[in-house]
């Protein structure tokens, strides 16, 4: 059993002899602002001796006089948070937060945004009543401190002296990691009602931004599934769908791309409204390792982040672990398992905004039910926890036993209390460090290395260029547009060039997104397999999105420029004959995909060019549209030019040769083993106006696919998962099984009868085997010691004359993550749309064994029966980020 939790509102007198010396020192000190211009002290300035003694000897908390005035979570929900088999749903949590805010002068409830399914996202702003009364002032000062340009040292010192630290707590972005959403209710009640000196000190010095769920849609899905299955033979069965409409677990891999409503909301709330100095995201991990993880994180780190971030994270993380250890909470690990190299997480993207990001990970129970873990079942990790024994970052292993949701709630409450107490004690250092990091970023950008990144106009895909600007602006990066030509690094740039200056407070964020990554190779021994990164090793957005971006390494000046507040595709003109017989529409990139889909949706007579051609000074690439003219056509085509920025030439004369565009019936396979790649693919099809139907397992197994579909898409998944699905008896019968033999046979007949089967990444292997295709994945049996590429960008040579390469440039970047490379054994039936580059194709990230895939096929089309199979061997639509290769998917659907 876990030891009893010490809440802010409980009576607990601790003997100093039982406290560690370090904690006694922490209690006996408090932050004190230094004089203007003085150096920041390494430790807080001690208060008066009598005050220090009183605080050291007093209990951390004491009964709250106001506790009885506000209903507790146990009374409101009818059970204690974390009780076995009980979960608070989102609607009830929202009501409870509103009730507390209405009753307490310490709490203000705000809306942070709207979820994908339209739910209100909320945060409770909790602080002392006098701080709540001046929240607008605090918010305004905080925004000023986030961008210290123009602040004098004297003004800075004056603002920092009285400014509370802003500490944000984000709960359960992964909805099945449900403990934090339950814990949030108890934490809110404690902060709103306790009158203990520990609480009052925290409320005086800190503004707590408590976000009870970063994923309310997923929370409702998980709670609903638990209620449906509880008490049945399928209790604790895996949920057959994602716990987010599109992204599932990848919801926290979208933090810089901002594809999803939840991430756009939190970016706006953090980067435009609150700018927290500290952000703790509370997660859960596997049940058989350590019980709890707190910072510091494991290597590698983002080298662009200010060192103060890591030092402060270490300070606060150790305060959390110290609080946990004092409470006797075993199994706490630090400096292991999780790294912050990638900026994609909701708790790493803010690093580039000078926010100290903290991660906690609690061992999971069986959702709300206990789990038994024996000592022999406890596992270790090569990432900083080589065995389950006492070590400096893991001094007190958990011995095994029963682990409950209530344990998670108690560990998280203790960790948060430790964090908030330290944030109060080190308020000055935290706030002053926030300003210091902003100043350092501006100064580093002014010194160069680089001075700026620029995005020239006349991009191959204007839609992708505008999307890149949208990502940067959405992340609160300073983006400017030149109003006059200028020179930089010996090149003349025209008016309209977009500039991302590095002399800005969020320099690290912009630089990390725009530059190429060189992941530090990590091996335990030269002969051992490489140590996998926690996520991808390279993500460089200009490469992924197919946008030309130049790095400027020498000082330069722009005569006139304007701030880009909203990125949009610049309208293109319609030129040529006033009485045309047809229009040529330059359908490059993803903008061209939308143009083609709108032409089909409008029932225009349209075709895709087989070869490139020039007209009116414009080069039309293969795949560009030929649209027969009519009164209705003119309106649609001019709207394409205006809204999509695609160039259009009106012409008279014979129509150029092309493949007619037809309305295709598309089915997207949706397995009952929740598949993130299916969700991202579904998002793309919706966003780029591709009509489709969802195709579950049963529909595939029943057969007759060719009567319903022209094209079927298999999302990325391992072949055995696609074939087997959930084991019968592990889920309700309607969700058991996968494709099975019947489904695979059905797909084979679909192709033989003239259908197109599109396979994404790892799903290709299943189809190669099932249809005996004359294609070999040369990486299938290669060990990681011989070839390793864990999520990196590789050079891709595109055959733009191949229909799969239409609308693409001759060279692109492939997001390769444990993906495939092919050898075609019968070129009479198989053709290659793209190959990995010769030599060393690495562009960004980490690649070992380049010779294994150099020059190999990456995109293959195989004729089979009357139909065809398209093998897209890498992640062409990776997390809806890789706009530069989306066209491979869209071309395959035609």
Secondary structure, 3 states (H helix, E strand, C coil): CCCCCCCCCCCCCCCHHHCCHHHHHHHCCCCCCCCCCCCCCCCCCCCCHHHHHHHHHCCCCCCCCCHHHCCCHHHHHCCCCCCCCCCCCHHHHHHHHHHHHHHCCCEEEEEEEECCCCCEEEEEEECCHHHHHCHHHHHHHHHHHHCCCCCCHHHHHHHHHCCCEEEEEEECCCCCCCHHHHHHHHHHHHHHHCCCHHHHHHHHHEEEEEECCCCHHHHHHHHHHHHHHCCCCCCCCCCCCCCCCCCHHHHHHCCCCCCCHHHHHHHHHHHHHHCCCEEEEEEEECCCCCCEECCCCEEEECCCCCHHHHHHHHHHHHHHHHHHHHCCCCCEECCCCCEECCCCCCCCHHHHHCCEEEEEEEECCECCECEEECHHHCCCECCCECCCCCECCECCCCCCEEECHHHHHHHHHHHHHHHHHHHHHCHHHHHHHHHHHHHHHHHHHHHCCCCEEEECCCCCCHHHHHHHHHHHHHCCCCCEEECCCEEECCEEECCCCEEEECCCCCHHHHHHHHCCCECCCCECCCCCCECCCCCCCCCCHHHHHCCCCEEECCCCCCCCEEECCCCCCCCCCEEECCCCCEEEECCCHHHHHHHHHHHHHCCCCEEEECCCEEECCEEECCCCEEEECCHHHHHHHHHHHHHHCCCEEEECCCCCCEEECCCCCEEEEECCCCCHHHHHHHHHHHHCCCCCEEEEHHHHHHCCHHHCCCEEEECCCCHHHHHHCECCCCCCHHHCECCHHHHHHHHHHHHHCCCEEEEECCHHHHHHHHCCCCEEECCCCCCCCCCECEEEEEEEEECCCCHHHCCCCCEEEEEEECCCCEEECCCCCEEEEEEECCCCCEEEECCECHHHCCCCEEEEEEEECCEEEEEECCCCCHHHCCHHHHHHHHHHHC
